[in-house]
Amino acid sequence: MALLPPDHPERFVLAEEVHARPPEPVEPGVRVSYVAILVDPDERARERAHVSALCERYAVAAPAANATHFSTQVGPLRLKWERHGEFSGYMLMAGERAGSAHFVEPAAAALPAGWLPSLPGATVVATHARYVSGDSPADAETLTAHFGANPVVGAMVGGGTAWAYTDFRIHDDGFGRLLLVGRSLGPIQAGRMLQRLFEIDAYRMLALLALPIARRQSPRILAIEKSLAMLTDDIAQGSGDDEALLHELTRLAAEVESGLAASQFRFGACSAYSELVGTRVAELREERLPGMQTFQEFLTRRFTPAVATCATTSQRLRDLSERVAQASGLLSTRVDIARERQNQALLASMDRRAKLQLRLQQTVEGLSVAAIVYYVSGLAAYLAKAAKAGGLRIDPDLAVGAIVPVLAVVVLLGLRRARHRIARAETGVGTLA
């Protein structure tokens, strides 16, 4: 017996969403390599085929066709693959090798030769990490061994359960470096902490992809703003040809819309990724270490201004689009008013011509009366002559002279009546019937 109404088609998919991309449990001594790759949508199938080929090589099950995250053991490595909206993340985990120097033999080195470089897409983030156990923060000698002479960013994280360190630099091997020293982290907690630290780096870089666009757009926006200011001044002063000004405004509008179309996706992504960075940093629950910048402090110094630059550039483009539209609207209104005046003048000219035509028509009507009377009186003269020839005592000239005034009155009344009937039909008062 059913206890519930029918399920929504997406119920189970949405319920599982909160469980997507779970952290991999890790133990102290693990070496981890993380790579985030920007992948075009049309390369997704080739990406999955590439991962499946690796699984086939080690005789393990491949990811499902619709999988968004997948983890398995491939030889000496634990592979975790995550598919995000526009990038994919690869986490490779291997045990510590005795006697190896720091980051000299990273986990990624255990992959088959050529597999990692052959992945479709472009590398955005690549980081080597080490997770070790310890009861105290890393000393200066340990940090120098891991990060060289670079300034190190670090803090106590997880409410005092671990210490995390990085220098936010890309080293000679093309990878960044991360050190996590756990004091009381469980395997799942350690995996979650590493995932959080990797995501901070990945989301930071993905957000900053908008910065070069903002830098390229800024001179273009400045040039458009100057042109718009000059055009607006011309509109206010009424100088210049309105049609030419409207054409130039249309060109500016097209240029602004082109900039918006080319940049708004990246600017929107920058805003979304920067919020994720802020969320992940807050989840670290940092506590300051003496003489060292925290993750939050380091990102606030340079990352936050870069994000603000992108947001400002995006807003300037949107504001510029609105201003161009407003100026175009004002100028279009003025052009429409000028055209309306021209139309009114044309209509007035047409009205004058119609009145003149009416007067000419009335003049012609007078001539028409004379012509009609002339022809009718001619016919009457013939009739009078025929009657006289038939024996009637009638003077044809006298008869014609007498009938001419009557004919003139009859023709005038007939034309007037016809004109009145036409006028009534045009105004809807009467018909021609």
N, C-alpha and C positions, 0 to 999 in steps of 0.2 A: 504493500500500500504506500503510495507516494505521500510524503510528509510535506513537500514544498511544491510551489508552482514550478513550471518549466524553467530551466536555467537560462540566464542570458548567454548568448553565444560566446561572449568573451570572458565569462565569469572565471573559469579556471586559469586562463592565460593571465588575467589581471591579478588573480590571487597568487600566482607563482612569480609575478614580477618582483615582489619584495624579497624573494629568495634568490634572485638572479645574481650571478657572479659572486658566489660565496668565496671567502678567503681560504687559501690553502694553509693547513697547519704546518708550521716549520719548527725545527729544533735548533738549539744553539749549535754553531759550527757550520751552518748552511751557507752556501754561496748562491747568490741569486743574480740573474741578469734579466733586466726588463727592457723591452723595446716597444715603443708606440709608433705605429706606421699609419700615415694618412693614405687611405685607399679610396680610389674612385668607385662609384657604384657599379660600373661595368666590369670591374676587376674582382668583384666579390666571389664570383664562381671560380675564377682561377686561384684566388687565395685559398678557398676551401679545398680545392684539388691539391694545392701544394701541401697543406697540412695533412690531407688524407694520404698523400704519397709518403710522408714521413711516418705516419702510423703503419702503413703497409710494410714499410721497410723493417719495422720492429714487430710486425705481426700483432698489432693491437687494433681495437675497434676504432674506426674513423668517426669524426663528428657527424651528427645528423644534418640533413640538408637545411633545416630551418634553425639549427642551433645558434645561439648567441654567446654561449660560453661552453668551454670544453676543457677537461683536464685528463691526463693519462700519463703513464710511465713509458718513456721512450729510451730504452737502454739505461744509461746511468743517470738520466735526467728525468725530472718531473716537469712536464709541459702543461702550462695553463694558457689557454687562448680565449680572449674576450673580444667580441665584436661590438663596437659602439656605433654611434650614429654615422660618423665620418672617419673614424680611425679604428684600428685594431690593436690590442695590447697582447704581448707575448711575455710570459714570465717563465723563466727557466731556472730550476732549482737543482742543486747538486750538493753532496756532502763535502766537508772540508778535506783538503788533501794535505797530508802531513808534510811538513818541510817546505811548502810553497810560500812564496812571498805574497804580501798583500796585493790582491787584484792582478797578479801575474798570470794565474791560470783560472780565469773566471768560468762560470757555468756555461756560458755561450760557446766556449772553446770545445766543449764536448759534443756539439752538434756535428752532423756529417758535413764535410767540407763543401762549401758553396750553397748549403741550404738556406742559411739566413740571408746572404746577399741576394738570393734569387726571389725573395718574397716580393710580390707586386706592391707597388706604392712607394711612398717617400718617407724616410725616417724623420720623425719629429723629436723623439726622446729616446735615448739609450743610456741605461744606468746599470752599473755593477753595484751590488750591495753585499755586505757581510753582516750576519747576525751572530753575535757572540754573547755569552753570559758574563756577568760581572757584578760585583757589589759596590762599585764606585765609578764615578765618571771617568772617561778616558783621559789619560794624562797627555801632556804636550808631546812627549816622544811618540806615543801611539798615533796621535793625530797627524804628526809630521810624517810618520811612516805610511799613513793612508792617503794624505792629501798634499804632501809636499809642503812648500812654503805658502800655499794659498790661504787666505783668511777663511776660517771655518765658521759656519753657522750651526748652532746647536742649542739644545735645551733638554731639560728633564721632561719627559712626556708620559702620557697615560696615568696621570695622577701619581707620579713618582715610581712607576714600575719599570721605567727604562730611560735610556738616554739616546738621542738621535743626533747624528752629525752629517753635514754635507758641506761642500764648498760651492755648489751651483756652478761648477765649471765643466767644460768638455775637455777631457784630457787627450793625450796624444793618440790613444787607441780609438777615439771617437765616442767614448762613453763617459758619463758622469760617474760620481762615486758617492756611496751612502754607507754609513756605519751605524748599526743599531746595537746597543749594549743593553741586554735585558737583565733586570735584577729579579723580577718576580713575574715574568710573563709566561702564560701558558701557551701551548702550541697555536691554538686558534687566535689568541690575543696577539701573539707575535706576527702571525700571518696577516691579521687585520691591520696591524700597525705598519708593516711593510707595504701592504696594498695602499694604505692611506698616503704614505710618503711618496710612493710611485705616482699616485694620482695627482698629488699636489704638483709634481714636476710636469706631468703630462698636460694637465689642464692649464697650468701656467703657460706652457709653450703654445698650446692651441689658442689660448686667448690672445697671446702676443702676435699671432699670425696677422692680426688686423693692424698692427702698428705700422708696418711698411706701407700699407694701403693708406692709412691716415697721413703719413708723411708725404706720400705722392699727391694726395688730394688737397692738402693745405694750400700750396701755391696756386693750384687751379681754382680753389674756392675764393682765394683772395683776389685773383684776376676777375672772376665773375662778379664779386661784390663791388669792385671798382667800376666795372662796366655798368652794373645795375644802378649804382649811385649816379653816374653821369646820365643815364637814360631817364631816371626818375627826375633829375633836375631839369632835363629838357622837357619832360612832360609837364612839370609844374610851371615852367616859364612859357610853355606854349611854343617853343622854338622847334624848328625842324619839321620835316614832313611826317605826318602821323602814320602813313602807310609804311614808311621806312623804319620808323621807331617800332612799330608793331612787328615788323619782320625781324628786327634785331632782338626784340624781346622773345620772340618765338625761338630764335636760335639759342639764346641763353637758356630758355626753359628746356630745350632739347639737351643741351650740354649738362644741365643740372640733373635731369632725369637719367641721363647716361651714367653720371657719377653715382647716383643712388642705386641704379640697377647693378652696377659693378661692385658695390661695396657693402650694401645693407645686410646681405647674408653674413658676411664676415664680421661686421660690427655687431650684429645681433648675437652671433656665436661668441664673440669676445665678452659681451655682457653676461651670457649664460655661464661660460667657463669661469669667468672671474668670480661669480657667485659660488660656484662649486669649489674653487680654491679657498675662498673664505670659509666655507663650511668645513672643508677637510682640515684646515689649519685650526679652526676652533675645536674640532674633535681631537686634536693632539693633546689638548689640556696642558699647555706648556708652562714650565716654571723656568725662570731665568737662571743661567749658569754665570758665575762671576767672569767678567771680561769677555763675554761672548754674546753676539746678537742672536735673538730668537728667530725662528722662522717667520713669525708675524712681523717682527721689526724689520727684517731684511726685505720682505715682500712689500711692506708699506713704503719703504724708502724708494724703490724703483718700479716695482710691478704696479702698484696702485696708481702712480702718476701716468704710466703708459696706458693703463685701462681708461683713465680719465681723459687722456688725449684722444683715444678712439671714440669715447662717448661724446666728447665735445665736437669732434669732426663730424660724426654722424648727425648730431643735433644741428650743426651749422648747415649741413646739406639740406636737412628737412626744412629748417627755417628759410634758407635761400629759395627753396622750391616754392614755399608759400609766398614769399615776398615777390618773386617773379610772377607768380600767378595773380597776385593782387595788382601789381603794376600793369600786367597785361589786361586785367579786367577793367582797370580805370581807363587805360588807353582805348580799349575796345569800346567802352561806353562813349568816350569822346568822339571816336570815329563814327559810331552809330548815330550820335546826335548830329554830327556834321552831315552824314548821309541823309538823315531825316529832314534836315533843313533843305538840302538839295532837292529831295523828293517833294517837299512842300512848294518850293519855288517852281519845280517842274509842273506840279499840279495847277498852281496859280497861272502859269503860262498857258497850260492846256485849257483852263477855264476861260482865259481871255480870248484864246483862239476860237473856242466854242461859241462865245458870245458874238465875236466878229462873224463867224460862219452863219450864226442865226440871223444877224442883220443882213448879210448878203443873201441868205435864203429868203428873207422877207422881201428884199428888193427884187429878187428873182420872181417871187410870187406875184408882185405887182406887174412885172413884165408878162408873167404867165397869164394873168387876168386879161391884159390887153391883147395878147396873142389869141387866147381862146375866144374873146369877144369878136376879134377881127375875123377869125375863121368861121365862127358861127354866123356872124352877120353876113359874111360872104355867101354862106349856104342859104341864109334867109333871102338874100337878094336874088339868087337863082330861082328860089321857090316863088318869089313875088313876080319875077319876069315870066316864069312859066304860067302862073295864074293869069297874068295880064294877057299872055298869048292865048290862053284858053278862053278868053272872053270876059273875064272879070274886070270890072272897072276899078283898077287899083294903080296907084303910082308906086312903082318899086322903090324909088329913092326915098320917098316919104315913109314907106313902110319900114325900110331898113333903118332910117334915122330914128323912127319911133321905137323900134325894138332894141336898139343898142343900149340905152340906159337900163332897160329891163334885164337884158343879158348880163350886163356888168354887175348888177345887184345880185342876180342869181348865182353867178360864178363866185363872187366874193363870199356870199353866205355859205356856199358849198365848201369852199376851201377852209373857211373858219371852222365850220362844223367838223370837217375831217381832222383839222389840227387839234381841236379840243378832244376828239375821241382818242387820238394817239396819245395825248398828254395824260388822259385818264387811265389808259391802258398801262402806261409806264409807271404811274404812281399806284396802280392797283385799285383805283376807284372804279374803273369800268373796263370793258374789253372792246376789242375791235369788231366783235360780232354785232 
